[in-house]
Amino acid sequence: MFTAPAAVFQGDCVIAEIQTDLAITRAEVSLHSADGEERVRIAAVPINDSLFVAPVPLDIRLAPGEYVLVLTVETGLVRLERRQVLTVQEKIFVKEEIYLDAKNTAVRLDSSPKRIQQIQTLNKILETVDTDAIRYPGPFHSPLREEPVRRTSFFGDTRVFRYSSGRADLSFHYGIDYGIPIGTPVFAVGDGTVVMAENRISTGYTIVIEHFPGIYSLYYHLDTLHCAPGELLRTGTLIAKSGNTGVSTGPHLHLEFRVNAVPVSPDWFFTNTLWSTPAP
């Protein structure tokens, strides 16, 4: 049996569940546009002998409209294929201008080998799908104890950075910014393994947690770190205190989720689980 939602928004994640008694050797789900062009292909992850899950991320720039999810299953003897229509609905994203002082301008325009290496290292982590990784189904929780907290920027914001030099640069905001004082406790949003805990030029003190093969939560602009790479965490574990480090115009926490390196709305993770069928 192949189940997936019929309609989602840009920036969401589609969870495709495959339940079968067949001895599967390979299962994957791909997303195709109406003209047949493949947009993304995700290998399904085994949860147990009869349940496989494929989290399919939808880029915020994916055009609204009808797409086709294609499930391909191989058992060693036969190859099965199932198709399902998926409607991607338009989501309205905020547009904002951010004025950077000389310090933030210098950091954002830094092209040093050290910064380039840091970017490459982070990207390599986010592109990794470790089949031996923890499989946390959710639910995911807020990284902050006090709710509600003022959000100063939103997922998918279109940003125009105005530099002190007079230049301008267009980019997208891939997470949620919470406006909180320096030193506010920050907690793990779900069970997972710490795969990065270090100071970076762009994002300041940074933590990355792996929750599922290919799924990561990221925490930027921290002040102090209270975890280390390789540490296995439980939901709600204190991992850091918030700060104002890296490219930052004021004290805040930036929270982000990546699925196979593609940014997905944190609010999707707060309101969904990675599979619905109980795993024995």
PyMOL commands that set and color helices and strands:
alter all, ss='L'
color gray80, all
select helices_A, chain A and resi 102-108+113-126+266-271
alter helices_A, ss='H'
color red, helices_A
select strands_A, chain A and resi 2-3+7-9+13-19+26-33+38-43+45-46+51-57+65-74+79-89+95-99+151-153+158-162+168-172+175-178+185-187+192-200+204-212+215-225+232-233+238-242+253-259+262-264
alter strands_A, ss='S'
color yellow, strands_A
deselect
rebuild
show_as cartoon
